Amino acid sequence: MNGEEPPLKKTKLPNKQTSNPSLPEDLLLSILARVSRLYYPTLSLVSKHFRSLLTSSELYRTRSLLGCTENFLYVCLRLSRTDHTPRWYMLRPRPNPILTNRKKKNKSSGYVLSTIPFTHYPRGKSSALVTVGSKIYNIGGVINGSASSTVSILDCWSHTWLQAPSMQMERDSPSANFLDGKIYVTGFCYRKYDPSNWMEVFDLKTETWEPVLSRAGRLTIYRCHDHTYNVVVDEKVYIIGDKGVAYNPKDGTWNSLGPEMDLRLNGLSACVIENVLYYYSNEETIQWYDTKARSWRVVNGLKKLPKFARFANVRLADYGGKMALFWDKFVASGGGGGYENRMIWCAMIALERSNSVEIWGQVEWFGAVLKNPIPVEYGFEYVAAVNV
């Protein structure tokens, strides 16, 4: 062999893809369904197949069957009065949060509003938005300068928009809420005046719209073009405006709510948490409505919250029994000393009812969640928790 080493025998290396066979599809779906949706953006980078699975209806049906659904806060902002394409966000944990001051009693929130990208969005503004399960209904509004009856649905599983049956009436700036399998829509219809036009209902089972027939005397309560705000309390639709009425769908009766519901709609923010109506106004307090006493009471224990600016935009939302509170702060512009932009802050508040006349709030955290400046003239379109 003349001292030479024998030639190495060539061996075929095993294929990495075949040495680790893929998991069965149903098992992979079961595994992914148990993972928090917060990690889906990262998992979608694994492969095209993963991206497809993470937006599939089969995955979310599996999450529902396994009881792995989660509540996520969705926030919709319109950056200007003429903006026909609002921005949608989800509240997510901040990537690799860093506590800049560990001695602070109030830690950094560790959360951020993350943009939701859409390939298309239904045009228009001043629509009513209402959450039903994992979907958000976008109802009516103004399209090309005219009131609209169109209805579209944001599927929060796949973040795609779907079409739904149109209302019977065109409505500019309507209000809507969901109760017992139906969506109730009120206000701002501009056809020939008829009290039956003022309120209509969408049955999710039959996917049909019908007017809510009015009883005698209703003409003196609201006009067809009045602006209203709807909430659901005690299985009734509370309709708040310059007057207040409650509609009971079970027997079709209407009742006056009294002068305490004469709330200013400009800047109104209200939400219902565990059947209690909460309200914030420019009086810089959060109040709750005592249905027995028919009066408003202040929520105690919120002194840790920073003082809001006089003209701050504030929104309340139910987040799994807790109160999600959003507001803004002005951001100083360059060298001019003026305020041209704002940033969005959020607080999470646990609520406890100590007795029949007191509700206490405990501030769990608060902090800036959208630090990129947005225009001063922006507005909140919608804030709500969606179960997905």
Stockholm file with secondary structure:
# STOCKHOLM 1.0

chainA/1-388         MNGEEPPLKKTKLPNKQTSNPSLPEDLLLSILARVSRLYYPTLSLVSKHFRSLLTSSELYRTRSLLGCTENFLYVCLRLSRTDHTPRWYMLRPRPNPILTNRKKKNKSSGYVLSTIPFTHYPRGKSSALVTVGSKIYNIGGVINGSASSTVSILDCWSHTWLQAPSMQMERDSPSANFLDGKIYVTGFCYRKYDPSNWMEVFDLKTETWEPVLSRAGRLTIYRCHDHTYNVVVDEKVYIIGDKGVAYNPKDGTWNSLGPEMDLRLNGLSACVIENVLYYYSNEETIQWYDTKARSWRVVNGLKKLPKFARFANVRLADYGGKMALFWDKFVASGGGGGYENRMIWCAMIALERSNSVEIWGQVEWFGAVLKNPIPVEYGFEYVAAVNV
#=GR chainA/1-388 SS CTTCCCCCCCCCCCCHHHHSCCCCHHHHHHHHHTSCGGGHHHHTTSCHHHHHHHTCHHHHHHHHHHTCCCEEEEEEEESSTTCSSCEEEEEEECSSCCCSCTTCSSCCCCEEEEECCCSCCCCCBSCEEEEETTEEEEECCEETTEEBCCEEEEETTTTEEEEECCCSSCBSSCEEEEETTEEEEESCBCSSCCGGGSEEEEETTTTEEEECCCCTTGGGTCCTTCCCEEEEETTEEEEESSSEEEEETTTTEEEECCGGGCCCCTTCEEEEETTEEEEECTTSCEEEEETTTTEEEECBSCTTSCCCCTTCCCEEEEETTEEEEEEEEEEECSSSCCEEEEEEEEEEEEEEEEETTEEEEEEEEEEEEEEEEEETTCEEEEEEEEEC
#=GC SS_cons         CTTCCCCCCCCCCCCHHHHSCCCCHHHHHHHHHTSCGGGHHHHTTSCHHHHHHHTCHHHHHHHHHHTCCCEEEEEEEESSTTCSSCEEEEEEECSSCCCSCTTCSSCCCCEEEEECCCSCCCCCBSCEEEEETTEEEEECCEETTEEBCCEEEEETTTTEEEEECCCSSCBSSCEEEEETTEEEEESCBCSSCCGGGSEEEEETTTTEEEECCCCTTGGGTCCTTCCCEEEEETTEEEEESSSEEEEETTTTEEEECCGGGCCCCTTCEEEEETTEEEEECTTSCEEEEETTTTEEEECBSCTTSCCCCTTCCCEEEEETTEEEEEEEEEEECSSSCCEEEEEEEEEEEEEEEEETTEEEEEEEEEEEEEEEEEETTCEEEEEEEEEC
//
